[in-house]
Amino acid sequence: MIDNGNNSQEEEIELEIHSESEVLDAVENNCGSGYIDNNIEPEMRFSDSHHKDKDVVKHDFTQQFSSKNAKIISCCIVCGFVLYHTILRLFHGIDTCQWLLSDGNFRDQVWQPYGCMMHHYNHLDARRCMKYMEYWGTKNHFVFVGDSRMEQLYHAFIHQIVPTYEWGVVHPPRAGPLSPSSTITPNYVDPVKLANQDLSYNDTQIGLRVQYLFLPYPNKTMISALQQWKNSKDWPKTLVIGTGSWTIKNSKVDAVELLLQSEYASVVTHLTVILDGLVEAGVDVLWAVQEPTDANKLVGDWAVVTNDKIDAYNYLFQKVLRYSKVKIWSSGKLVAAQNLEDSLDGYHLGWKTLIQDTQILLNMYCNDNMNYNDATCCSNLEKVSNLQLVTFVILGLSFLLLCILFVRKHWRRLFPGSNYVYQRLKYNGYSSYEAKEKASDIIYGPVAALGKLAVIMTFFFICDRTTMFMKENKYFTQTNFWLPVIYILVLGIFFTEDSAFTKVLHYDQENETKGWMVLLILVYNMMGASQVLPIFMFVKILYSAFLFLHGWNQFLSFLQRGEYSFVRFLQEMFRLNLMTVLLCLCMNRPYQFYDFIPLISFWTLVAFIGLSIPPRVKWTACDTSSLNYLYLVLKLIGIFSFTTILYMSEVFFEKVFITRPWKALFVSTDDDMHDWWTRWKIDRYSVPMGMLLALGYHVGRKYKILEDDNHGNLFSTRISLVAVLFSLMGIIGYGTFSVFCRNQLECIEIHSYVGFLPIAGYIFLRNVSGALRTRFSAFFAWFGQFWVELLVGQYHVWMGADGHGVLVLVPAYPVGNVLLTAFVFACTAHEIRKCTNALLPYAVPEDWRKATRNLFLFLLVLIPIGIHDGMF
């Protein structure tokens, strides 16, 4: 309603109370639910009257900057960056291989190519690449042509593939017109010990053949050699040419003047024709631009090789090759420019430069065939499957239907006729229109949700399955990790306020806990902090805490409200899995790719079956008969026993989960269920321990051991001190264990048994004091309302390349990029949560017959998909 300034203060108070009652009703109806319906946002909350002045300011702010306005801004940002990146593609093209060879910069001593991700090839990766390429019929033949810098790169390239290659041990080459005359052992780091002659290396085990042709001048000799080589048809797969500096050194004129000489220009033109012919024959020809020199180290004849002359030489050669089919390799120049201090004589390349140049070559050659997750440079886009096409067609039709209904709805509002009954109601300056309910109006809600999901899934696809937006590798530093963590925690503390609830792990506190945990997980994944074992173990605790809270909620939900219905179970599964299923269909990923959702869904099923076994116990029944406590204990023992049996026999575990037709839910893309086994066994006791603590909580309340019906402390003073002491011991003890544990596998195994200690300790510390228990962070609580969407969606929007890289909206500005992508991602996840809530009553109605019907229809849709994927 629009405020015309006629409302009285009493009416405002009445509206505030009404809003608060809505919150209370929502919580009461969802108390103990593992996944609460959170349509009521923190921005709709109102505080008590003694905070009225503060609330007026806060209310005015939230009216101006609500989630709706934030999403509008987010849409504008996305549209703006789509236009911006489209313009970038017009100038830089869409070839990621060209991006790799053309530009980049250093990030923490690691080279980051422009717009794409580069895999770091160790010796094993490089040899595997060569072996696979040979198996697939590609000849691993590389030729380096040029001066002594190319010889350095020749040796470094071989050493990266063959670790036993000691500073360039050269084997006799094959017989040919360009064979060297002798075998020598040069040192390619020390320029004095370079061979400066033709060299060759063969490795028959992986089908590798590498040659170096000492041709330091782009003259008729080089043309003759390349022509003779071309006529022999012994073409390589990759040809790298780098020459020019020797020409500058031995010339009495500038390189610019040299190129302008007619005789030399004709040589360059002829050379270009030959190179274009090699490209047409299937050879990847790279022209390496000349790297800069360190003038302070140059001596003798090399002193005339200045960077100005090198730049002029590179410019004119690039101008000549601009219209040829030869690839210009200019990123090597940028690498060398930032590592000049490593050069021994100011001209030859240093060790760091050679390593990065070798990595660039291997990424160019191998990425498209090896399909490493962290490599998008020179890697073709994933083909769109038929299932993806069908999914997007259906979503597109939903969006089209939404557009039709939207236009019709507003057309009828603008031109009211027989379709509308026009009523003008005057009440304190308010007016409204009341429309007849028609079929189009009834279906508008679910169609609108499906239409929005269609747009969001398209956005996800564009972000992670196209080259519209760039991707970069993750780079971890302690500063990059801890600064955002501290910033987030400070923001959370700043936005604290009183809660209307006093129970342990009440609605606000539970959302707060989930909120700060999911934000820390997002930072952890964005920064690639898994390489630090203590941080890795801390994040494992966060995942365990999600499952622990889920077990707590499931246990209390069943026993407090007695909701053992199949409909309630289906609603829970729908909330957890809608986004995951859509992403599986749209992004062509298996269900197990989003590993935490299958895990928490599995435990939801276990809790439903385990607690629904007759007799179905409620708290009220426990008060009348203590025998019901025995039933609950037996059920928990059964769940613990079932978990232990699955863990003790991995063979039995595989037989259970590899059984068709549900096998496809637990295997990865390569039909392996090791990831599922590893993920499951880490937190196998988290949910049961959460259920056990929930039982202890209820018993404690019944026998007045704890009291959380008011704002006072949870226990008596003596018990509170003991609880705080043991809680601190649990948290500090686990922290000490994480810091001093050195083997990740051993840490994880121990974590499975002691992971509940810091979680229970945190819950006690958070709730012992009434002052802490009845306050919460609205900032964290808001994110906690859609934690599932944040956890699932991070792989494609918050990050890139299925979570292995970072999505780049703002190139060259990492901090600004993180802030903007975070803002867009949060708005997107929140909207998905709202769409899920809008579709819930239609997908899983309260009537069990309709809910069962919809489940049956969903299974019918899955049958052809399952047949295609080999589920049956």
BELNOR-V566324 format. One record per helix or strand. SS is the DSSP state (H for helix, E for strand). FROM is the first residue (numbers start at 0). LEN is the number of residues. If there is no record, write none. Layout:
SS_FROM_LEN / SS_FROM_LEN
//
This chain:
H_8_21 / H_41_3 / H_48_16 / H_66_26 / H_95_7 / E_103_4 / E_109_4 / H_122_13 / E_139_7 / H_147_14 / E_168_1 / E_184_1 / H_190_3 / E_198_5 / E_207_7 / H_219_12 / E_237_5 / H_244_5 / H_254_6 / H_261_19 / E_283_5 / H_299_5 / H_306_17 / E_326_3 / H_330_7 / H_339_3 / H_350_20 / H_385_29 / E_419_2 / E_426_1 / E_429_1 / E_433_2 / H_438_4 / H_443_22 / E_469_4 / H_477_17 / E_495_3 / H_506_21 / H_528_3 / H_532_29 / H_565_22 / H_590_3 / H_594_18 / H_618_6 / H_626_22 / H_649_8 / H_661_4 / H_673_9 / H_685_17 / H_716_24 / H_743_25 / H_769_4 / E_774_3 / H_777_7 / H_786_12 / E_799_1 / E_804_4 / H_813_30 / H_847_21
//
